[in-house]
Amino acid sequence: MKAPTITRRELLKGTAALTLSLSGLRLVASGATPRAALAPAGERPAYRDWEDLYRRQWQWDRIARGTHLWANCASACAMDVFVKDGVVWREEQAAVYSQTNPSLPDFNPRGCQKGACYTELSHSAARVKYPLKRVGPRGSGRWERISWDDALTEIADRIVDVCVQDGPQCISWDFGNMDFGPSAAAQMRLFMLLGVPMLDALAGTGDLPIGALQTWGLGAVDGSSDDWFCSDFIVVWSMNPVYTRIPDAHFLWEARYRGATVVSIAPDLNASSIHADRWLNPRVGTDAALALGMAAVIVNEQLYRADYLKEQTDLPFLVRDDTREFLRERDLAPGGRDDVFYVWDTKTQRIAPAPGTPGQWRATLQLGEIDPALEGTYSVSVDGKAVSVRPVFGLLKERLAEYTPAKVAAITGVGAAVIEDTARRMAKAGAAMILASFGSCKHYHTDLLQRSMILLLALTGNQGKRGGGLRLSAMWSLSGFEFLAGAQEPAWWQKLALRFYRPSPQTIERHLRQFVREGVPFQPMLLWLWFHGGLDESIGRTHPELAAAVREACERGWMKVFPPPGQRPRIFFATGANALRRWPVPQVIEQHLWPKLDLVVTVDFRLSTTAMKSDIVLPAAGYYEKRGIKYAQSYVPYVVFGDKAVEPPGEAKGEWQIYGLLARRIQERARERGVGPYRDALGHEKDLAAIYDQWSGDGRFAPDDDTSALAYIMDNSASVVGGRTWEQGVKAGAVRIEDIGMYGPGSGICSDFQPGETVYPSQWFVEKKEPWPTLTGRQQFYLDHPWFLEAGEELPCFQALPALGGAYPLKITGGHTRWSIHAIWRDQHDMLRLQRGEPVAYMNDRDAAARGIGDHALVTAHNDAGTFAVRVKLSPAVQPGQLIIYHAWEPFQFADWHSAQEVIPTPFKRTHLVGDYGHISYRMYYLSPGYTPRGTTVEVARAGVASHR
């Protein structure tokens, strides 16, 4: 499909129309019909011309509470939505947040330029108002408008066909964004009941904190953003909060004003770096070396907290010199356990079982009478032979000897004196934290980077301290949403027990893994694309060794893919996701996957790239056109609500209604066709003839009434929302939390909520001495799995970045754009006016000069995977050898629809397939191969000019 072209005359005409629509102050959409036309005929406001609109701009009928429910933004900003004549007039930030305590800055205001222009976006020409069915080839742009009845019937019949003939594992579902209200719950509930596997998008979007999961057994670790104010030393690493945390960034600069030191670590001088006290700019892909260089300084100068290391980490655990494996009970006694480990007790001068390991009956990290050694070589008897053992800390010291400041300076380009000084300041700070967020998750060696970051914080005793620790991302847990979405409600006595008993993270993790093995078919997205989307060929060009590792991991049952090789996917649902914009090498995936699919369905409020290449598009209501609850990120200690301010345009419907009606139609068609029960991929019996009865809870919920679902969520989340009802919450716009909720895949905060105090992570482990949910029960830095030992990654280390795109000189980096929330606002005209109006990459001026490239030149970037054309902005703030392109440009915004994703093959590491090592095994939102765009190699040349390599 060719990109649309536009003449100068058309551009001028379009500009004039845009000016008129802006003069209409949002009551005229795209220069066309007034939005007041949603009112019944004969009730239209008597506007004579645009001057009447201007005169009455401060008059409205009511103010509704709103938020941007389905936007995948962590900020959760409450808005006042001004409604007049049945349309949204404008929105403003709502000052509904209170101060945590008088010593802290408050959370007001929360909002950004995207939220402030959402009304314009909801009226854009890209809005989908009616069900659409393609009548030409996919992507041809030829559509016909169909009725909801026809659309639902066709989709339902296809689902019935596939479930009966092939099994529901041949239906795939990528739900991308979500909220904590009926919209997300409706679709999750339906697909769970059908037995349709969910594509695990957390790793697939590069948001999986693999290193944290390997070290802690949990990854959703964070606290409230006002806790930043409590820190003395803040390292902003792989994060650009001025772009990506606009409502929260003020806490950083207020902490700096209070006296905290702010350090920015990024290859380029970004918008956050310019406000920091110091900027360290390591070469792309060398951050782990920098962290280990700092750790070496702390260890060599004995600035570490020995008491913390002995209690909270595996650094005192004994490792055998002969096998390089932990000394376990199985080594010392026949039938001994695999999860009992040992330390050397300096008091008794003999080995002692380490407390708090999973094999111990007492679940506590308290050392009691023992004093574990951190260094030394000792002898133990194994099978009648003397075996030398050493604490992990001794092995770590040997590893860190390779990372002297001088050696690290040569690797990273950061001066040795700067490395030493930064390490000392961090070690001596009262409370130090690293803000890493999702930016630290998108690297090929993400695991080594995060393991090294955590090592720094463990050495200095900062994890589990107010104002300290690694901050990635976490949510407050709303159990009501989880019960509704999962279609599994605990019995009354279980709910009652949970009011008085909190299961430990270790206990919950065991149940979660069993649930994934036996209950719900989740699957890693990249492995699904490997087998069904052509990633095996794309990645195999540069990493041919991965094929054997993937095959072995699947044969051993570490990873599962649905449908298995030999079956083809037949139906694909994009429900709020924009797969062909987001996935790596989409040109490869479209070539391999799309022909296999009998039906592609997109549910969205806008015509995205994926929607344009679908078979059926169902129009979803916008954020102000339905009721809901914003997903509750821990940055702000509130749950934020959105009311239905206006009716959706045309025939658009809320997702709760869409999936309820689809469930009803599936049941009707199954009964009409006499379809009986079937079994899903895990052997569970499913019954299409009863699917709506199950979805509706035997009439408890109805598609046309989402208030019962909202009441259910609030009732079953009472501890978090303080017993408030939906009506109370939406009237207030936001309610302050009163509990962090249940531990789960998205909530690894693991701290008690204390009214009037900030929230910081890991308190249960450090203050309450609960074991970490790892194989050793500790923060685990030593991984003695054979694959890690073979890779030399049993301890944190630096590994050079491989040539991810082939042998090319430039490395792509990026980040979340300032001007959009993913792709949703990428073509919004107000946002485009604040940048160059089209896709743009940022390049160092010297790199550009060497290639004869001037500012705003059109260039092509290419590697072994693909090619795309883009404008270039020259900047000395970009590191030589670096090419920055911020994410989420739609493919249709590039020439011939060739987007920047086409050069991202995203190979992954063999060790990320491991699944038989204690906590290192797959479950949803847990360890699996991740999307790794950062550092992909490319070359750039002026468009039409051959490049040099």
Secondary structure, DSSP 8 states (H G I E B T S, - for coil): -------HHHHHHHHHHHHHHHHTTTSBSTTSSBGGGGS-TT------SHHHHHHTTT--SEEEEE--TTS--TT---EEEEEETTEEEEEEE------SSTTS--------HHHHTHHHHHTSTTB--S-EEE-SSTTS--EEE--HHHHHHHHHHHHHHHHHHT-GGGEEEE--S--SSHHHHHHHHHHHHHT--EEEHHHHTT---HHHHHHHS-------GGGGGG-SEEEEES--HHHH-TTTHHHHHHHHHHT-EEEEE-SS--TTGGGSSEEE---TT-HHHHHHHHHHHHHHTT-S-HHHHHHHBSTTBEEETTT-SB-BHHHHSTT--SS-BEEEETTTTEEEE-TT-TTSSS-----TT--B-SS--EEEEETTEEEEEEEHHHHHHHHHTT--HHHHHHHH---HHHHHHHHHHHHHSSSEEEE-GGGGGSBTTHHHHHHHHHHHHHHTT-TTSTT-EEE---B---HHHHHHHHT----HHHHHHHHH----HHHHHHHHHHHHHHT--EEEHHHHHHHHSSHHHHHHTT-TTHHHHHHHHHHTTSS--SS-TTS---EEEEES--HHHHSSSHHHHHHHTGGG-SEEEEEESB--HHHHT-SEEEEB--TTSS-EE---BTTSSEEEEE---S--STT-B-HHHHHHHHHHHHHHHHHHTT---EE-TTS-EE-GGGHHHHHTTTTTSBTTB-HHHHHHHHHTTHHHHTT--HHHHHHHSEEE-S-----BTTB-------TTS---S-HHHHTS----SSSSSSB------HHHHHHT-SS--------TTSS-SEEEE----SS-STTTTTT-HHHHHTTTSS-EEEE-HHHHHHTT--TT-EEEEE-SS-EEEEEEEE-TTS-TTEEE--S---GGGSGGG--GGGG------GGGG--SBTTBS--TTSSS-----BTEEEEEEETTS----
